Amino acid sequence: MKKYISLITLSLLFTAIIVTSCDVNKANKQEEKSINKDQAGMMHKMQHVKDNRIPLNVSAQMAQHQLMNMRNHLKSVQSILEFLSEGKYEEASKVASANLGLTKEMQMMCSAFGNEEFEKLGLEFHKSADRMSEVFKSKDINKSLEALSTTLNYCVDCHAKFKQ
């Protein structure tokens, strides 16, 4: 069980890093004021690393809305992990379905970016969350963690390929 908790913790940490990278330049400028010179130098070097991800070219308002959605998704994953660790599979299933599943709103959001590949990844993410919701009902922790990993892989793939 410790192995699963460590794996889950690492997955969440990685996902959090990816989600927050959407706004890294603003955060870096604010944080540089409060950190020591060594850390500031390292952050400065990171800003000059070439980012080969595909820009989505969305308005500031749309980017902010999408960032809010991704942060809500991350909070939902955290809730799911808490429920799974407590053996509350039905609750985890409800969160997965309601907050991560494919709704009409999420379908419209994924298609609003004007990028077919982004839309496909987004839709597959939400569909995998619906499948994950069903797996949770089996009350099998191994299958549940595998389904969660599959869903999170869509997040990793998308953030590795696209940027706002």
DSSP file with accessible surface (Angstrom, degrees, kcal/mol):
  #  RESIDUE AA STRUCTURE BP1 BP2  ACC     N-H-->O    O-->H-N    N-H-->O    O-->H-N    TCO  KAPPA ALPHA  PHI   PSI    X-CA   Y-CA   Z-CA
    1    1 A M     >        0   0  126      0, 0.0     4,-2.2     0, 0.0     5,-0.2   0.000 360.0 360.0 360.0 -35.4    0.0    0.0    0.0
    2    2 A K  H  >  +     0   0  180      1,-0.2     4,-2.6     2,-0.2     5,-0.2   0.873 360.0  56.3 -61.1 -35.9    2.9    2.3    0.7
    3    3 A K  H  > S+     0   0  160      1,-0.2     4,-2.4     2,-0.2    -1,-0.2   0.915 108.2  46.8 -61.1 -42.5    4.1    1.8   -2.8
    4    4 A Y  H  > S+     0   0   63      2,-0.2     4,-2.9     1,-0.2     5,-0.2   0.910 111.1  50.9 -67.7 -41.5    0.7    3.0   -4.1
    5    5 A I  H  X S+     0   0   89     -4,-2.2     4,-2.8     2,-0.2    -2,-0.2   0.928 111.7  47.8 -63.9 -41.7    0.6    6.0   -1.9
    6    6 A S  H  X S+     0   0   70     -4,-2.6     4,-2.6     2,-0.2    -2,-0.2   0.925 112.9  48.8 -63.6 -43.1    4.1    7.0   -3.0
    7    7 A L  H  X S+     0   0   95     -4,-2.4     4,-2.4     2,-0.2    -2,-0.2   0.924 113.2  47.2 -62.1 -43.2    3.1    6.5   -6.7
    8    8 A I  H  X S+     0   0   31     -4,-2.9     4,-2.7     2,-0.2     5,-0.2   0.929 111.1  51.2 -64.9 -44.8    0.0    8.6   -6.1
    9    9 A T  H  X S+     0   0   83     -4,-2.8     4,-2.6     1,-0.2    -2,-0.2   0.932 111.6  47.2 -60.3 -44.8    1.9   11.3   -4.3
   10   10 A L  H  X S+     0   0  113     -4,-2.6     4,-2.7     1,-0.2    -1,-0.2   0.909 111.3  51.7 -64.2 -39.7    4.4   11.5   -7.2
   11   11 A S  H  X S+     0   0   35     -4,-2.4     4,-2.5    -5,-0.2    -2,-0.2   0.922 111.6  46.7 -62.0 -44.2    1.6   11.6   -9.8
   12   12 A L  H  X S+     0   0   39     -4,-2.7     4,-2.8     2,-0.2    -2,-0.2   0.921 112.0  50.4 -64.8 -42.4   -0.1   14.4   -8.0
   13   13 A L  H  X S+     0   0  101     -4,-2.6     4,-2.3    -5,-0.2    -2,-0.2   0.946 112.2  47.3 -61.2 -45.5    3.1   16.4   -7.6
   14   14 A F  H  X S+     0   0  103     -4,-2.7     4,-2.2     1,-0.2    -2,-0.2   0.927 112.9  48.8 -62.5 -43.6    3.9   16.0  -11.3
   15   15 A T  H  X S+     0   0    7     -4,-2.5     4,-2.8    -5,-0.2     5,-0.2   0.917 109.6  52.3 -63.6 -42.0    0.4   17.0  -12.3
   16   16 A A  H  X S+     0   0   32     -4,-2.8     4,-2.4     1,-0.2    -1,-0.2   0.913 109.0  50.4 -61.7 -40.0    0.5   20.1  -10.0
   17   17 A I  H  X S+     0   0   96     -4,-2.3     4,-1.2    -5,-0.2    -1,-0.2   0.934 112.3  47.1 -63.4 -43.2    3.8   21.2  -11.6
   18   18 A I  H  < S+     0   0   20     -4,-2.2     4,-0.4     2,-0.2     3,-0.4   0.937 112.2  48.9 -65.3 -46.3    2.3   20.8  -15.1
   19   19 A V  H >< S+     0   0    5     -4,-2.8     3,-1.2     1,-0.2    -1,-0.2   0.929 113.1  46.6 -61.6 -44.2   -0.9   22.7  -14.3
   20   20 A T  H >< S+     0   0   75     -4,-2.4     3,-1.6     1,-0.2    -1,-0.2   0.715  94.1  77.6 -74.6 -16.0    0.9   25.6  -12.6
   21   21 A S  G >< S+     0   0   32     -4,-1.2     3,-1.5    -3,-0.4     4,-0.2   0.717  75.8  78.8 -66.3 -15.2    3.4   25.8  -15.5
   22   22 A C  G <  S+     0   0   27     -3,-1.2    -1,-0.3    -4,-0.4    -2,-0.1   0.790 107.2  27.7 -60.4 -27.3    0.7   27.6  -17.5
   23   23 A D  G <> S+     0   0   46     -3,-1.6     4,-1.8    -4,-0.2    -1,-0.3  -0.058  82.8 129.1-125.8  33.1    1.4   30.7  -15.7
   24   24 A V  H <>  +     0   0   59     -3,-1.5     4,-2.9     1,-0.2     5,-0.2   0.852  66.9  57.1 -65.7 -36.0    5.1   30.2  -14.8
   25   25 A N  H  > S+     0   0   91     -4,-0.2     4,-1.9     2,-0.2    -1,-0.2   0.931 109.6  44.3 -64.3 -44.4    6.5   33.5  -16.1
   26   26 A K  H  > S+     0   0  125      1,-0.2     4,-1.8     2,-0.2    -1,-0.2   0.937 116.0  47.8 -62.9 -44.7    4.2   35.6  -13.9
   27   27 A A  H  X S+     0   0   31     -4,-1.8     4,-2.8     1,-0.2     5,-0.2   0.902 108.7  54.7 -64.9 -39.3    4.8   33.5  -10.9
   28   28 A N  H  X S+     0   0   16     -4,-2.9     4,-2.3     1,-0.2    -1,-0.2   0.917 107.2  49.7 -61.3 -43.9    8.6   33.5  -11.5
   29   29 A K  H  X S+     0   0  138     -4,-1.9     4,-0.6    -5,-0.2    -1,-0.2   0.904 114.6  44.5 -63.7 -39.3    8.7   37.3  -11.5
   30   30 A Q  H >< S+     0   0  139     -4,-1.8     3,-0.7     1,-0.2     4,-0.4   0.913 115.3  47.3 -71.3 -40.0    6.7   37.5   -8.2
   31   31 A E  H >X S+     0   0   96     -4,-2.8     3,-1.6     1,-0.2     4,-0.6   0.817  97.1  70.1 -73.6 -29.8    8.7   34.8   -6.5
   32   32 A E  H >< S+     0   0   63     -4,-2.3     3,-0.6     1,-0.3    -1,-0.2   0.807  92.3  61.2 -58.7 -27.7   12.1   36.2   -7.5
   33   33 A K  T << S+     0   0  187     -3,-0.7    -1,-0.3    -4,-0.6    -2,-0.2   0.783 110.5  38.6 -67.4 -27.3   11.5   39.0   -5.1
   34   34 A S  T <4 S+     0   0   98     -3,-1.6     2,-0.3    -4,-0.4    -1,-0.2   0.326 103.6  76.2-111.8   9.7   11.2   36.7   -2.1
   35   35 A I  S << S-     0   0   48     -3,-0.6     5,-0.0    -4,-0.6     0, 0.0  -0.790  82.8 -94.3-119.9 163.7   13.9   34.0   -2.8
   36   36 A N     >  -     0   0   89     -2,-0.3     4,-2.3     1,-0.1     5,-0.2  -0.157  40.8-100.2 -72.9 171.1   17.7   34.1   -2.5
   37   37 A K  H  > S+     0   0  187      1,-0.2     4,-2.5     2,-0.2     5,-0.2   0.848 118.9  55.3 -62.7 -37.6   20.1   34.9   -5.3
   38   38 A D  H  > S+     0   0  140      1,-0.2     4,-2.0     2,-0.2    -1,-0.2   0.937 111.3  44.2 -62.0 -45.4   20.9   31.2   -6.1
   39   39 A Q  H  > S+     0   0  100      1,-0.2     4,-2.4     2,-0.2    -2,-0.2   0.905 112.5  52.3 -66.3 -40.3   17.3   30.3   -6.6
   40   40 A A  H  X S+     0   0   23     -4,-2.3     4,-2.3     1,-0.2    -2,-0.2   0.910 108.6  51.3 -62.8 -39.9   16.7   33.5   -8.6
   41   41 A G  H  X S+     0   0   32     -4,-2.5     4,-2.1     2,-0.2    -1,-0.2   0.910 110.0  49.0 -63.6 -41.1   19.6   32.6  -10.9
   42   42 A M  H  X S+     0   0  117     -4,-2.0     4,-2.0     2,-0.2    -2,-0.2   0.918 111.5  49.0 -64.8 -42.4   18.2   29.1  -11.4
   43   43 A M  H  X S+     0   0   24     -4,-2.4     4,-1.7     1,-0.2    -2,-0.2   0.896 108.3  54.4 -65.4 -38.0   14.8   30.4  -12.2
   44   44 A H  H  X S+     0   0   99     -4,-2.3     4,-0.7     1,-0.2    -1,-0.2   0.924 108.3  49.2 -61.8 -42.5   16.3   33.0  -14.7
   45   45 A K  H >< S+     0   0  152     -4,-2.1     3,-0.9     1,-0.2    -1,-0.2   0.895 107.9  54.5 -62.9 -39.9   18.1   30.1  -16.5
   46   46 A M  H >< S+     0   0  119     -4,-2.0     3,-1.3     1,-0.2    -1,-0.2   0.842 100.2  60.7 -64.6 -31.6   14.8   28.1  -16.7
   47   47 A Q  H 3< S+     0   0   57     -4,-1.7    -1,-0.2     1,-0.3    -2,-0.2   0.766 102.2  53.2 -67.6 -22.1   13.0   31.1  -18.3
   48   48 A H  T << S+     0   0  129     -3,-0.9     2,-0.3    -4,-0.7    -1,-0.3   0.394  79.8 112.0 -97.0   3.5   15.5   30.9  -21.2
   49   49 A V  S <  S-     0   0  105     -3,-1.3     2,-0.2    -4,-0.2    -3,-0.0  -0.621  80.4-107.4 -74.6 132.3   14.9   27.2  -22.0
   50   50 A K        -     0   0  165     -2,-0.3     2,-0.8     1,-0.1    -1,-0.1  -0.427  26.7-148.6 -66.0 129.9   13.2   26.9  -25.3
   51   51 A D        -     0   0   63     -2,-0.2    -1,-0.1     1,-0.1   112,-0.0  -0.878  16.1-178.8-101.8 106.8    9.5   25.8  -24.9
   52   52 A N        +     0   0  128     -2,-0.8    -1,-0.1     2,-0.1    -2,-0.1   0.305  39.4 122.7 -90.9   8.7    8.6   23.8  -28.0
   53   53 A R  S    S-     0   0   46      1,-0.1   109,-0.3   109,-0.1   108,-0.1  -0.337  71.9-102.5 -70.4 156.8    5.0   23.2  -26.9
   54   54 A I  E     -a  162   0A  60    107,-3.5   109,-2.4     1,-0.0     2,-0.2  -0.643  33.6-130.7 -81.4 123.9    2.2   24.3  -29.3
   55   55 A P  E     -a  163   0A  57      0, 0.0   109,-0.2     0, 0.0    -1,-0.0  -0.521   5.6-151.6 -74.7 142.0    0.6   27.6  -28.2
   56   56 A L        -     0   0   14    107,-2.0   108,-0.1    -2,-0.2    -2,-0.0   0.617  22.5-144.4 -87.8 -13.6   -3.2   27.6  -28.2
   57   57 A N        +     0   0  143    106,-0.2     2,-0.3     1,-0.2   107,-0.1   0.945  39.5 156.9  50.3  60.2   -3.4   31.3  -28.9
   58   58 A V        -     0   0   39      1,-0.1    -1,-0.2     2,-0.0    -2,-0.1  -0.755  46.9 -90.9-111.3 161.7   -6.5   32.0  -26.8
   59   59 A S     >  -     0   0   71     -2,-0.3     4,-2.8     1,-0.1     5,-0.2  -0.251  38.4-110.1 -64.8 160.1   -7.7   35.2  -25.3
   60   60 A A  H  > S+     0   0   86      1,-0.2     4,-2.4     2,-0.2     5,-0.2   0.889 120.5  52.2 -59.5 -38.1   -6.5   36.1  -21.7
   61   61 A Q  H  > S+     0   0  164      2,-0.2     4,-2.2     1,-0.2    -1,-0.2   0.925 110.9  45.9 -65.4 -44.2  -10.1   35.5  -20.5
   62   62 A M  H  > S+     0   0   43      2,-0.2     4,-2.7     1,-0.2    -2,-0.2   0.904 111.9  52.1 -65.8 -41.0  -10.2   32.1  -22.1
   63   63 A A  H  X S+     0   0   16     -4,-2.8     4,-2.5     2,-0.2    -2,-0.2   0.917 110.4  48.5 -61.1 -42.6   -6.8   31.2  -20.8
   64   64 A Q  H  X S+     0   0  100     -4,-2.4     4,-2.3    -5,-0.2    -2,-0.2   0.908 111.3  49.9 -64.5 -41.8   -7.8   32.2  -17.3
   65   65 A H  H  X S+     0   0   66     -4,-2.2     4,-2.2     2,-0.2    -2,-0.2   0.924 112.2  47.3 -63.8 -43.6  -11.0   30.1  -17.5
   66   66 A Q  H  X S+     0   0   22     -4,-2.7     4,-2.6     2,-0.2    -2,-0.2   0.902 110.1  52.6 -65.9 -40.1   -9.1   27.1  -18.7
   67   67 A L  H  X S+     0   0    2     -4,-2.5     4,-2.4     1,-0.2    -1,-0.2   0.920 108.6  50.7 -61.7 -41.4   -6.5   27.5  -16.0
   68   68 A M  H  X S+     0   0   94     -4,-2.3     4,-2.3     1,-0.2    -1,-0.2   0.921 110.0  50.8 -61.4 -42.8   -9.4   27.5  -13.4
   69   69 A N  H  X S+     0   0   14     -4,-2.2     4,-2.3     1,-0.2    -2,-0.2   0.925 110.1  48.8 -60.6 -45.7  -10.8   24.3  -15.0
   70   70 A M  H  X S+     0   0   18     -4,-2.6     4,-2.2     2,-0.2    -1,-0.2   0.895 110.5  50.4 -65.0 -39.1   -7.4   22.6  -14.8
   71   71 A R  H  X S+     0   0   98     -4,-2.4     4,-2.3     2,-0.2    -1,-0.2   0.896 110.1  50.6 -65.7 -37.6   -7.0   23.6  -11.1
   72   72 A N  H  X S+     0   0   70     -4,-2.3     4,-2.1     2,-0.2    -2,-0.2   0.884 108.4  52.7 -65.6 -37.2  -10.5   22.3  -10.4
   73   73 A H  H  X S+     0   0   25     -4,-2.3     4,-2.3     2,-0.2    -2,-0.2   0.920 108.6  50.0 -61.9 -43.3   -9.5   19.0  -12.1
   74   74 A L  H  X S+     0   0   35     -4,-2.2     4,-2.3     1,-0.2    -2,-0.2   0.913 109.6  50.3 -63.5 -41.6   -6.5   18.8   -9.9
   75   75 A K  H  X S+     0   0  130     -4,-2.3     4,-2.3     1,-0.2    -1,-0.2   0.884 109.2  52.9 -62.8 -36.8   -8.5   19.4   -6.8
   76   76 A S  H  X S+     0   0    8     -4,-2.1     4,-2.7     2,-0.2    -2,-0.2   0.910 107.1  50.9 -65.1 -41.8  -10.9   16.7   -7.9
   77   77 A V  H  X S+     0   0    4     -4,-2.3     4,-2.6     2,-0.2    -2,-0.2   0.917 109.1  51.9 -62.0 -40.8   -8.0   14.2   -8.3
   78   78 A Q  H  X S+     0   0  101     -4,-2.3     4,-2.2     1,-0.2    -2,-0.2   0.933 110.4  47.8 -61.0 -45.0   -6.9   15.0   -4.8
   79   79 A S  H  X S+     0   0   44     -4,-2.3     4,-2.7     1,-0.2    -2,-0.2   0.910 110.0  53.0 -61.5 -42.8  -10.4   14.3   -3.5
   80   80 A I  H  X S+     0   0    0     -4,-2.7     4,-3.0     1,-0.2     5,-0.2   0.932 108.6  49.9 -59.0 -45.5  -10.5   11.1   -5.4
   81   81 A L  H  X S+     0   0   15     -4,-2.6     4,-2.5     1,-0.2    -1,-0.2   0.903 110.2  50.3 -62.0 -40.5   -7.3   10.0   -3.9
   82   82 A E  H  X S+     0   0   96     -4,-2.2     4,-1.2     2,-0.2    -1,-0.2   0.939 112.3  47.0 -62.0 -46.2   -8.6   10.8   -0.4
   83   83 A F  H  <>S+     0   0   54     -4,-2.7     5,-3.0     1,-0.2     3,-0.5   0.920 112.5  49.5 -62.6 -43.5  -11.7    8.8   -1.0
   84   84 A L  H ><5S+     0   0    5     -4,-3.0     3,-1.5     1,-0.2    -1,-0.2   0.912 107.7  53.8 -62.7 -40.7   -9.8    5.9   -2.4
   85   85 A S  H 3<5S+     0   0   79     -4,-2.5    -1,-0.2     1,-0.3    -2,-0.2   0.767 111.7  46.4 -66.0 -23.0   -7.4    5.9    0.5
   86   86 A E  T 3<5S-     0   0  105     -4,-1.2    -1,-0.3    -3,-0.5    -2,-0.2   0.364 117.0-113.1 -96.5   1.6  -10.5    5.7    2.8
   87   87 A G  T < 5S+     0   0   43     -3,-1.5     2,-1.3    -4,-0.3     3,-0.2   0.692  71.8 140.2  73.6  20.5  -12.1    2.9    0.8
   88   88 A K     >< +     0   0   88     -5,-3.0     4,-2.0     1,-0.2    -1,-0.2  -0.566  14.2 158.9 -96.3  72.6  -15.0    5.3   -0.3
   89   89 A Y  H  >  +     0   0   32     -2,-1.3     4,-2.6     1,-0.2    -1,-0.2   0.854  67.8  55.1 -67.3 -38.5  -15.2    4.1   -3.8
   90   90 A E  H  > S+     0   0   85     -3,-0.2     4,-2.2     2,-0.2    -1,-0.2   0.925 109.8  47.3 -63.6 -41.7  -18.7    5.4   -4.5
   91   91 A E  H  > S+     0   0   80      2,-0.2     4,-2.2     1,-0.2    -2,-0.2   0.911 111.7  50.5 -65.1 -41.9  -17.8    8.9   -3.5
   92   92 A A  H  X S+     0   0    0     -4,-2.0     4,-2.5     1,-0.2    -2,-0.2   0.911 109.6  52.0 -61.5 -40.6  -14.6    8.7   -5.6
   93   93 A S  H  X S+     0   0    3     -4,-2.6     4,-2.5     1,-0.2    -2,-0.2   0.907 108.5  50.2 -62.2 -42.2  -16.8    7.6   -8.5
   94   94 A K  H  X S+     0   0  130     -4,-2.2     4,-2.9     2,-0.2     5,-0.3   0.911 111.4  47.6 -64.9 -42.9  -19.2   10.5   -8.1
   95   95 A V  H  X>S+     0   0   24     -4,-2.2     4,-2.7     2,-0.2     5,-0.6   0.930 112.2  50.2 -63.7 -44.5  -16.4   13.0   -8.1
   96   96 A A  I  X>S+     0   0    0     -4,-2.5     4,-1.5    -5,-0.2     5,-1.0   0.933 116.5  40.9 -59.9 -45.0  -14.8   11.5  -11.2
   97   97 A S  I  X5S+     0   0   54     -4,-2.5     4,-0.7     3,-0.2    -2,-0.2   0.954 121.6  39.0 -69.6 -49.5  -18.0   11.5  -13.1
   98   98 A A  I  <5S+     0   0   68     -4,-2.9    -2,-0.2    -5,-0.2    -3,-0.2   0.872 128.5  28.1 -72.1 -37.9  -19.3   14.9  -12.0
   99   99 A N  I  <5S+     0   0   83     -4,-2.7    -3,-0.2    -5,-0.3    -1,-0.2   0.687 135.1  22.0-102.3 -21.0  -16.0   16.9  -12.0
  100  100 A L  I  <<S+     0   0    0     -4,-1.5    29,-0.3    -5,-0.6    30,-0.2   0.564  96.2 103.0-121.1 -17.3  -13.9   15.2  -14.6
  101  101 A G  S  <<S-     0   0    1     -5,-1.0     2,-1.0    -4,-0.7    26,-0.2  -0.046  85.2 -82.5 -68.1 172.4  -16.3   13.3  -16.9
  102  102 A L        +     0   0   46     24,-0.6     2,-0.2     4,-0.1    -1,-0.1  -0.653  57.5 167.6 -83.4 102.2  -17.4   14.4  -20.3
  103  103 A T     >  -     0   0   56     -2,-1.0     4,-2.4     1,-0.1     5,-0.2  -0.646  51.1-105.7-102.9 168.6  -20.2   16.9  -19.9
  104  104 A K  H  > S+     0   0  164     -2,-0.2     4,-2.6     1,-0.2     5,-0.2   0.905 122.6  53.8 -59.5 -40.1  -21.6   19.1  -22.7
  105  105 A E  H  > S+     0   0  114      1,-0.2     4,-2.5     2,-0.2    -1,-0.2   0.933 110.3  45.0 -61.9 -45.1  -19.8   22.1  -21.1
  106  106 A M  H  > S+     0   0   18      2,-0.2     4,-2.6     1,-0.2    -1,-0.2   0.883 111.2  53.9 -68.4 -35.3  -16.5   20.2  -21.2
  107  107 A Q  H  X S+     0   0   79     -4,-2.4     4,-1.6     1,-0.2    -2,-0.2   0.935 111.6  44.9 -63.2 -44.1  -17.1   19.1  -24.8
  108  108 A M  H  X S+     0   0  130     -4,-2.6     4,-1.1     1,-0.2    -2,-0.2   0.901 112.2  52.9 -66.2 -39.6  -17.7   22.7  -25.8
  109  109 A M  H >< S+     0   0   14     -4,-2.5     3,-0.7     1,-0.2     4,-0.4   0.935 107.8  50.2 -62.4 -45.3  -14.7   23.9  -23.9
  110  110 A C  H >< S+     0   0    7     -4,-2.6     3,-0.6     1,-0.2     5,-0.3   0.857 113.6  45.6 -62.9 -34.1  -12.4   21.3  -25.6
  111  111 A S  H >< S+     0   0   52     -4,-1.6     3,-1.1     1,-0.2    -1,-0.2   0.640  95.5  77.6 -84.9 -11.5  -13.6   22.3  -29.0
  112  112 A A  T << S+     0   0   59     -4,-1.1    -1,-0.2    -3,-0.7    -2,-0.2   0.595  79.8  70.1 -75.0  -9.7  -13.3   26.1  -28.3
  113  113 A F  T <  S-     0   0   14     -3,-0.6    -1,-0.2    -4,-0.4    -2,-0.1   0.584  96.3-131.0 -88.6  -9.5   -9.6   26.2  -28.7
  114  114 A G  S <  S+     0   0   75     -3,-1.1     2,-0.5     1,-0.2    -2,-0.1   0.753  70.2 115.4  70.4  22.2   -9.6   25.6  -32.5
  115  115 A N     >  -     0   0   42     -5,-0.3     4,-2.6     1,-0.1     5,-0.2  -0.962  52.6-157.9-128.2 116.0   -7.0   22.9  -32.4
  116  116 A E  H  > S+     0   0  170     -2,-0.5     4,-2.4     1,-0.2     5,-0.1   0.871  93.7  48.8 -61.3 -40.7   -8.1   19.4  -33.4
  117  117 A E  H  > S+     0   0   88      2,-0.2     4,-2.4     1,-0.2    -1,-0.2   0.908 111.8  49.2 -68.8 -39.9   -5.4   17.6  -31.6
  118  118 A F  H  > S+     0   0   13      2,-0.2     4,-2.6     1,-0.2    -2,-0.2   0.931 111.4  50.3 -62.3 -44.2   -6.0   19.5  -28.3
  119  119 A E  H  X S+     0   0   61     -4,-2.6     4,-2.8     1,-0.2     5,-0.2   0.927 110.0  50.1 -60.5 -44.9   -9.7   18.8  -28.7
  120  120 A K  H  X S+     0   0  143     -4,-2.4     4,-2.5     1,-0.2    -1,-0.2   0.932 112.1  46.6 -61.0 -47.4   -9.1   15.1  -29.1
  121  121 A L  H  X S+     0   0   31     -4,-2.4     4,-2.3     2,-0.2    -1,-0.2   0.915 113.4  49.7 -61.1 -43.3   -6.8   14.9  -26.1
  122  122 A G  H  X S+     0   0   11     -4,-2.6     4,-2.2     2,-0.2    -2,-0.2   0.928 111.9  46.8 -62.2 -45.6   -9.3   16.8  -24.0
  123  123 A L  H  X S+     0   0   24     -4,-2.8     4,-2.6     1,-0.2    -1,-0.2   0.909 111.8  50.9 -64.7 -40.3  -12.2   14.6  -25.0
  124  124 A E  H  X S+     0   0   53     -4,-2.5     4,-2.4    -5,-0.2    -1,-0.2   0.878 108.0  53.9 -65.4 -37.1  -10.2   11.5  -24.4
  125  125 A F  H  X S+     0   0   16     -4,-2.3     4,-1.8     2,-0.2    -2,-0.2   0.958 111.9  43.6 -57.9 -51.4   -9.3   12.8  -20.9
  126  126 A H  H  X S+     0   0    7     -4,-2.2     4,-1.7     1,-0.2   -24,-0.6   0.888 113.6  50.8 -66.9 -37.1  -12.9   13.3  -20.0
  127  127 A K  H  X S+     0   0   82     -4,-2.6     4,-2.2     1,-0.2    -1,-0.2   0.899 108.5  52.3 -65.5 -39.6  -14.0   10.0  -21.5
  128  128 A S  H  X S+     0   0    3     -4,-2.4     4,-2.8     1,-0.2    -1,-0.2   0.855 105.6  55.4 -65.8 -32.0  -11.3    8.2  -19.5
  129  129 A A  H  X S+     0   0    0     -4,-1.8     4,-2.4   -29,-0.3    -1,-0.2   0.886 106.4  50.8 -66.8 -37.2  -12.6    9.9  -16.3
  130  130 A D  H  X S+     0   0   55     -4,-1.7     4,-1.5   -30,-0.2    -2,-0.2   0.923 112.3  46.1 -64.5 -42.2  -16.0    8.4  -17.1
  131  131 A R  H  X S+     0   0  122     -4,-2.2     4,-2.2     1,-0.2    -2,-0.2   0.916 111.0  53.3 -65.1 -40.6  -14.5    5.0  -17.5
  132  132 A M  H  X S+     0   0    2     -4,-2.8     4,-2.4     1,-0.2    -2,-0.2   0.911 103.5  57.0 -59.5 -42.3  -12.5    5.6  -14.3
  133  133 A S  H  X S+     0   0    4     -4,-2.4     4,-0.8     1,-0.2    -1,-0.2   0.892 108.2  47.0 -56.4 -41.6  -15.7    6.4  -12.5
  134  134 A E  H >< S+     0   0  115     -4,-1.5     3,-0.5     1,-0.2     4,-0.4   0.886 108.5  54.6 -69.5 -38.7  -17.1    3.0  -13.4
  135  135 A V  H ><>S+     0   0   46     -4,-2.2     3,-2.1     1,-0.2     5,-0.5   0.898  99.9  61.5 -62.2 -39.3  -13.9    1.2  -12.4
  136  136 A F  H ><5S+     0   0    0     -4,-2.4     3,-1.9     1,-0.3    -1,-0.2   0.848  93.0  65.3 -56.2 -33.4  -14.1    2.7   -8.9
  137  137 A K  T <<5S+     0   0   93     -4,-0.8    -1,-0.3    -3,-0.5    -2,-0.2   0.721  89.0  66.9 -65.1 -18.4  -17.4    1.0   -8.4
  138  138 A S  T < 5S-     0   0   68     -3,-2.1    -1,-0.3    -4,-0.4    -2,-0.2   0.646  98.5-139.1 -73.8 -16.4  -15.6   -2.4   -8.6
  139  139 A K  T < 5 +     0   0  140     -3,-1.9     2,-0.7    -4,-0.3    -3,-0.1   0.754  55.0 140.2  60.6  28.7  -13.9   -1.4   -5.3
  140  140 A D     >< -     0   0   56     -5,-0.5     4,-2.5     1,-0.2    -1,-0.2  -0.899  40.9-160.4-103.0 110.9  -10.6   -2.9   -6.6
  141  141 A I  H  > S+     0   0   38     -2,-0.7     4,-2.7     1,-0.2     5,-0.2   0.888  88.8  51.0 -62.7 -39.4   -7.8   -0.6   -5.5
  142  142 A N  H  > S+     0   0   76      1,-0.2     4,-2.1     2,-0.2    -1,-0.2   0.944 113.9  42.9 -65.2 -45.7   -5.3   -1.8   -8.1
  143  143 A K  H  > S+     0   0  124      2,-0.2     4,-2.4     1,-0.2    -1,-0.2   0.878 114.0  53.5 -66.6 -35.3   -7.8   -1.4  -11.0
  144  144 A S  H  X S+     0   0    0     -4,-2.5     4,-2.4     2,-0.2    -2,-0.2   0.925 110.2  45.7 -65.4 -44.4   -8.8    2.0   -9.5
  145  145 A L  H  X S+     0   0   16     -4,-2.7     4,-2.6     2,-0.2    -1,-0.2   0.880 111.8  52.5 -67.5 -36.0   -5.3    3.3   -9.4
  146  146 A E  H  X S+     0   0  137     -4,-2.1     4,-2.3    -5,-0.2    -2,-0.2   0.922 110.4  47.9 -63.7 -42.5   -4.6    2.0  -12.9
  147  147 A A  H  X S+     0   0   15     -4,-2.4     4,-2.2     2,-0.2    -2,-0.2   0.904 111.5  50.2 -65.7 -40.3   -7.6    3.9  -14.2
  148  148 A L  H  X S+     0   0    5     -4,-2.4     4,-2.8     2,-0.2     5,-0.2   0.926 109.7  51.1 -63.6 -42.2   -6.5    7.0  -12.3
  149  149 A S  H  X S+     0   0   49     -4,-2.6     4,-2.0     1,-0.2    -2,-0.2   0.910 108.3  52.1 -61.2 -42.2   -3.1    6.7  -13.8
  150  150 A T  H  X S+     0   0   62     -4,-2.3     4,-0.9     2,-0.2    -1,-0.2   0.929 111.3  47.1 -59.8 -45.2   -4.6    6.3  -17.3
  151  151 A T  H >X S+     0   0    1     -4,-2.2     4,-1.0     1,-0.2     3,-0.9   0.931 111.3  50.4 -63.8 -44.3   -6.6    9.5  -16.8
  152  152 A L  H 3X S+     0   0    9     -4,-2.8     4,-2.4     1,-0.3    -1,-0.2   0.818  99.3  66.6 -65.9 -28.1   -3.6   11.4  -15.5
  153  153 A N  H 3X S+     0   0   82     -4,-2.0     4,-2.8     1,-0.2    -1,-0.3   0.855  96.1  56.1 -61.3 -32.5   -1.6   10.4  -18.5
  154  154 A Y  H <X S+     0   0   54     -4,-0.9     4,-2.3    -3,-0.9    -1,-0.2   0.897 106.9  50.0 -65.5 -37.3   -3.9   12.4  -20.7
  155  155 A C  H  X S+     0   0   24     -4,-1.0     4,-2.7     2,-0.2     5,-0.2   0.948 112.2  46.8 -62.5 -49.4   -3.0   15.5  -18.5
  156  156 A V  H  X S+     0   0   33     -4,-2.4     4,-1.9     1,-0.2    -2,-0.2   0.931 113.4  48.4 -60.0 -47.5    0.7   14.8  -18.8
  157  157 A D  H  X S+     0   0   86     -4,-2.8     4,-1.3     2,-0.2    -1,-0.2   0.916 113.4  46.9 -60.0 -44.7    0.5   14.3  -22.6
  158  158 A C  H  X S+     0   0   20     -4,-2.3     4,-2.9     1,-0.2     3,-0.4   0.934 113.0  47.2 -66.3 -45.5   -1.6   17.4  -23.1
  159  159 A H  H  < S+     0   0   21     -4,-2.7    -1,-0.2     1,-0.2    -2,-0.2   0.800 110.3  54.0 -69.4 -25.5    0.6   19.7  -21.0
  160  160 A A  H  < S+     0   0   69     -4,-1.9    -1,-0.2    -5,-0.2    -2,-0.2   0.796 118.2  35.7 -74.3 -26.5    3.7   18.3  -22.7
  161  161 A K  H  < S+     0   0   79     -4,-1.3  -107,-3.5    -3,-0.4     2,-0.3   0.802 117.3  42.9 -96.3 -34.5    2.3   19.2  -26.1
  162  162 A F  E  <  -a   54   0A   6     -4,-2.9     2,-0.3  -109,-0.3  -109,-0.1  -0.817  51.4-177.7-122.1 157.8    0.4   22.5  -25.5
  163  163 A K  E      a   55   0A  58   -109,-2.4  -107,-2.0    -2,-0.3  -106,-0.2  -0.955 360.0 360.0-142.7 160.9    0.7   25.8  -23.8
  164  164 A Q              0   0   65     -2,-0.3  -101,-0.0  -109,-0.2     0, 0.0  -0.571 360.0 360.0 -91.6 360.0   -1.5   28.8  -23.4
